[in-house]
Amino acid sequence: MLVYHSLLLEKYNENGTELPVITVVLYPFDTPGGEPELTETYGDKELLHFSYQEISLRKLDARTFVQARAIPLYGLLPAMNCTSEKLLLEALEDMLKYYRGDEDHLRDELLCFQTLLQRARRLPEAELENVLRRIRMFDPLLETDPWVQEYGQKREAAGEARGEVKGKTEGIRQSIEMVVQTRFPHLLDLAMDRVAHLHDPAALQDEEEH
């Protein structure tokens, strides 16, 4: 934040102008404790002091932003206080009109809106689903977002990896069961109970070898 603050300060204070840069951190959920500042010292000398403002979205009244028609901030509404199904649906319609012709911006705002809506969960389940249903009408648009694509690829890869591990684990369990059933049938229940709690193929392999 300090680096970004410094770059903005340099950019907007060229040619002798003096424009302050106010750094604000928005917290969609809980606000951490501690003082919002950074102090750099050397010995007993203060070299730098950087302060910033903190705003907790959950303490803001969503109705105030809608009444003010602050549409560029509507993506943050689902994390605010005093939301409702009616308010959020109206906000979505306003966003669609405001960003008409600018699909990239609309996609970013809808993605933010949807993410906060699902994480904050400030609406009853039925109302939440109604709002999500309206957003899903734009799934093709959201799916072109680079972050969504990357996230989807990671989840797909993770799912494939879990499937491979599960298949390998199940195969080793069956092998252990067959060996114990053949050589030590009276220990079968004990052996299977032991391997039932193991999910690491390496650990199961070790059990199989012993």
C-alpha positions in Angstrom: 0.0 0.0 0.0 2.9 2.3 0.8 4.4 1.8 -2.7 1.1 2.4 -4.4 0.5 5.5 -2.2 3.9 6.8 -3.2 3.3 6.2 -6.9 0.0 8.1 -6.8 1.6 10.9 -4.8 4.2 11.3 -7.5 1.8 11.1 -10.3 -0.7 13.6 -9.0 1.8 16.1 -7.6 3.7 16.9 -10.7 4.2 20.5 -12.0 4.0 22.0 -8.5 0.5 20.8 -7.7 -0.2 19.7 -4.1 -2.9 17.0 -4.1 -3.1 14.7 -1.0 -3.5 11.0 -1.5 -5.7 9.3 1.1 -5.3 5.6 1.4 -8.4 3.6 2.3 -8.6 -0.1 3.0 -12.0 -1.7 2.6 -12.8 -4.8 4.6 -15.7 -6.9 3.2 -16.1 -8.9 6.4 -14.2 -8.5 9.7 -11.8 -5.7 10.5 -8.5 -6.8 12.1 -7.3 -5.2 15.3 -4.3 -3.0 15.7 -3.5 0.6 14.6 -3.8 1.3 10.8 -0.4 2.7 10.4 3.2 1.8 9.5 6.2 3.4 11.2 9.8 3.0 10.1 12.5 3.9 12.6 16.2 3.9 12.9 17.4 3.9 16.5 15.3 6.6 18.2 14.7 8.5 15.0 11.4 8.1 13.0 12.1 7.8 9.3 8.6 7.3 8.0 5.0 7.3 9.2 2.3 6.0 7.0 -1.4 6.1 8.1 -4.4 4.8 6.3 -8.2 4.7 6.9 -10.1 1.5 7.4 -13.7 1.0 6.4 -15.7 -2.1 7.3 -18.3 -2.7 4.6 -20.5 -4.6 7.0 -21.0 -1.4 9.0 -22.2 0.6 6.0 -25.8 1.0 5.0 -26.4 -0.3 1.5 -29.5 1.8 1.1 -27.5 5.0 1.4 -25.4 4.0 -1.6 -28.4 3.1 -3.7 -30.2 6.3 -2.8 -27.1 8.2 -3.9 -26.9 6.2 -7.1 -23.2 5.4 -6.4 -23.3 2.7 -9.1 -19.5 2.3 -9.3 -19.6 1.0 -5.7 -22.6 -1.3 -6.3 -20.3 -4.3 -6.6 -19.6 -4.0 -2.8 -23.3 -3.8 -1.8 -23.8 -7.5 -0.9 -21.3 -7.2 2.0 -23.0 -4.1 3.5 -25.7 -3.9 6.1 -29.4 -3.4 5.4 -29.4 -5.4 2.1 -32.5 -7.1 0.7 -33.5 -9.1 -2.3 -35.4 -6.2 -3.7 -32.5 -3.7 -3.2 -29.9 -6.0 -4.7 -32.0 -6.9 -7.8 -32.6 -3.2 -8.4 -28.9 -2.6 -8.0 -28.1 -5.3 -10.6 -30.5 -3.7 -13.1 -28.8 -0.3 -12.5 -25.4 -1.8 -13.1 -26.5 -3.4 -16.4 -27.7 -0.1 -17.7 -24.7 1.9 -16.4 -22.1 -0.5 -17.9 -24.0 -1.2 -21.2 -21.4 -1.3 -23.9 -18.6 -1.9 -21.5 -18.6 -5.7 -21.0 -15.2 -5.9 -19.4 -16.2 -3.5 -16.6 -19.6 -5.1 -16.2 -18.0 -8.5 -15.9 -15.6 -7.3 -13.1 -18.4 -5.7 -11.2 -20.7 -8.7 -11.5 -17.9 -11.0 -10.4 -17.2 -8.9 -7.3 -21.0 -8.7 -6.6 -21.5 -12.4 -6.9 -18.4 -13.3 -4.8 -19.4 -11.0 -1.9 -23.0 -12.2 -2.1 -22.0 -15.8 -1.6 -19.4 -15.1 1.0 -21.4 -12.6 3.2 -24.7 -14.5 2.9 -26.7 -11.7 4.4 -30.0 -12.9 2.7 -32.2 -15.9 3.6 -31.4 -18.9 1.4 -34.4 -18.5 -0.9 -33.8 -14.8 -1.5 -30.1 -15.4 -2.0 -30.8 -17.9 -4.7 -33.2 -15.5 -6.5 -30.4 -12.9 -6.8 -27.9 -15.5 -7.9 -30.3 -16.7 -10.5 -30.3 -13.2 -12.0 -26.5 -13.1 -12.0 -26.3 -16.6 -13.7 -28.0 -15.1 -16.7 -24.6 -13.6 -17.4 -22.6 -16.8 -16.9 -21.1 -16.7 -20.4 -19.8 -13.2 -19.7 -18.3 -14.2 -16.3 -16.7 -17.3 -17.6 -14.5 -15.2 -19.9 -12.9 -13.5 -16.9 -9.2 -14.6 -16.7 -9.4 -15.1 -12.9 -12.5 -17.3 -13.3 -10.8 -19.4 -16.0 -7.6 -19.8 -13.9 -9.7 -20.7 -10.8 -11.7 -23.2 -12.8 -8.6 -24.8 -14.2 -7.1 -25.1 -10.8 -10.2 -26.7 -9.4 -10.4 -29.1 -12.3 -6.7 -30.1 -11.9 -7.3 -30.5 -8.1 -10.3 -32.7 -8.7 -8.4 -34.9 -11.2 -5.5 -35.2 -8.7 -8.0 -36.2 -5.9 -9.6 -38.7 -8.2 -6.2 -40.3 -9.0 -5.3 -40.5 -5.3 -8.7 -41.9 -4.4 -8.4 -44.6 -7.1 -4.9 -45.5 -6.1 -5.9 -45.6 -2.4 -8.9 -47.9 -3.1 -6.7 -50.2 -5.2 -4.2 -50.6 -2.4 -7.0 -51.2 0.2 -8.3 -54.0 -2.0 -4.9 -55.5 -2.3 -4.4 -55.4 1.5 -7.8 -57.0 2.0 -7.0 -59.8 -0.5 -3.6 -60.6 1.1 -5.0 -60.6 4.7 -8.0 -62.6 3.7 -5.7 -65.2 2.1 -3.0 -65.4 4.7 -4.5 -64.1 8.0 -8.3 -64.4 7.7 -8.8 -64.1 11.5 -7.1 -60.6 11.3 -9.2 -59.3 8.5 -11.5 -57.1 10.5 -8.6 -55.6 12.5 -6.6 -54.9 9.4 -9.4 -53.3 7.4 -10.4 -51.1 10.4 -6.8 -49.9 10.5 -6.5 -49.0 6.9 -9.9 -47.4 6.7 -8.5 -44.3 8.4 -5.6 -44.0 6.1 -6.0 -41.8 2.9 -2.4 -41.4 1.9 -1.3 -43.9 -0.7 2.2 -43.9 0.7 0.9 -44.8 4.2 -1.3 -47.5 2.8 1.6 -48.9 0.7 3.6 -49.1 3.9 0.8 -51.0 5.6 0.6 -53.4 2.6 4.4 -54.1 2.8 4.1 -55.0 6.5 
